[in-house]
């Protein structure tokens, strides 16, 4: 399975030097990955901070819509650029504990954000009308605020390990 | 002769790159990678909040009132910029001599200055009259122009920052060998 991914035509294309874009694919994919996760995580952090009580004069419903849309579109781009970087080194990376740690923290952070989104969709109108934000929502927001930066740091450490191994 | 080829200038940065702080950052396992992680966390908070404000200024998210949203988002972007500057300085120090002479790095500083000037110009002009357009779906064209410049400039800063990583840093040999259990 991992070999199949690594030997696939798409994976071969990413590492080929046939065109300018593929010859510089590492730098291009990393830059896109960085831009996308900055948008995604930054938007998620903004709505989480709002739910924790910062910026009370900002409507949760009005902020939530662009914030979650940015977060999910951003994550789609993060996933695609991440998968394209993963494919050519699939067999080397898949069994690394650091890669698994990254995926594990990422999975928990994603579940938290999906859950938070569900809370916002259900209750944003009521909150904007003056109802107090429930403790469970605040707990999810705090969790998201802690987990997403952790994803970044763990991902950066994983990158260092992969670099080490390929030297 | 470009200024970065000036011997006094080069020597100044070389001394910093050979200093105690630089040595500590280079030789302590994980420190460099963790600082870089923190820098990226700062980038996410900074770029994400600025982008949401730019979206609003461009006329997306029309239900969002520009004035409170702007105040809230800039209060995220401000501390995030401080975090970026501090962590960025710590990442700069071990390679100070090479970065100080690197066109990509100097270009990145220039782009950050351009982004700052754009934000400043916006702050002292259109933002002063925000009450006039805070609830308008389509803000004046000067506002939308500033938002477009902001997106372009900050994306360039990210790209230039990533580019720096390729040209100037040598991985220290002692890095990452201390905790084999993790990998």
Interface residues (C-beta under 8 A of the other chain):
Chain A: X27 X30 X31 X34 X35 X37 X38 X39 X40 X41 X42 X43 X44 X45 X46 X49 X50 X54 X55 X57 X58 X59 X61 X62 X63 X65 X66 X67 X70 X96 X97 X98 X101 X148 X149 X152 X153 X154 X155 X156 X157 X159 X160 X161 X163 X164 X167
Chain B: X30 X33 X34 X36 X37 X38 X40 X41 X43 X44 X45 X46 X47 X48 X49 X50 X51 X52 X55 X56 X60 X61 X63 X64 X65 X68 X69 X71 X72 X73 X75 X76 X155 X158 X159 X161 X162 X163 X166 X171 X175 X176 X177 X182 X183
